[in-house]
């Protein structure tokens, strides 16, 4: 989830009813018997251990996206999430998309010659995933595995994408979506699109990022917008526009060019939930309580149906990284941001 940004770039309880979502002209709504994504779900990334689940639930999280896929029944994580009322969006499909595109960037679509290395993935990380057919076969296995896991409520299907191969995932996402609709029509496909926070009036967003979007491939549009990566000195993110006043309309315009309309395909606003020391040598700008609240409120004022944060876990986190697990400021900002969104939704 961090690649795109580097290239470009005690809470409230959610209503326990499923929200209708629209895809390809058909409306799908969950029910008590067949649970779906909750109305105004609060979706946090990588709540991947029982202790983190306790913390996230206390902060108001009702759903988590797990890149490693949904936990197996009767595991400690699955039982903890269920006991705390946290449902799961399976992120495994986004991983398959990454490996497939990674293979493409080392075979048919390498980066521009001006790059000394491939910034999307330095090596062909999983050369087994070398065709759409392989991806679709693995997607079918994920869907079959989740068929009887009632705590799974959706799929995170798209994450970062190399800017030099814009739109190359659109057709495959449509094929994946058809599989999901056929086998699990009450579980939406959520597509992610990343941008960066800049100074007021500045737009750190590549319009080509939107080229993977289509109404036939995405049921929910997730926008993840973070402060600039690669800083060498500590910063609280002052001077950045956390209200995203220029950024959100720019993203809307780009996606609308590919058919997106917020009234038909809901928006999931993903705020930054970590700051400080990162990846041992960098400092992620942010966070103050005000910044967290301002970003959440901006998403919901813009029309987001869902809101959430990245992340409770990440490969670049270290003991000094401020996260929802160890920072009272971040935890309090998330809880307050949730309350701000609920006030808007009312």
Buried (B, 14 or more C-beta within 10 A) or exposed (E): BBBBBBBBBEBBEBEEBBBEBBBBEEEBBBEEEBBBBBBBBBBBBBBBBBEBBBBBBBBBBBBBBBBEBBBEEEEEBBBBBBEBBBBBBBBBBBBBBBBBBBBBBBEEBBBEEEEEEBBBBEEBEBEEBBEBEBBBEBBBEBBEBBEEBEBBBBBBBBBBBBBBBBBBBBBBBBBBBBBBBEBBEBBBBBBBBBBBBBEEEEBBBBBBBBBBBBBBBBBBBBBBBBBBBEBEEEBBBEEBBBBBEBBBEBBBEBBEEBBBEBEBBBBBBBBBBBBBBBBEEBBBBBBBBBBBBBBBBBBBBBBBBBBBBBBBBBEBBEEEBBBBBEBEBBBBBBBBBBBBBBEBBE
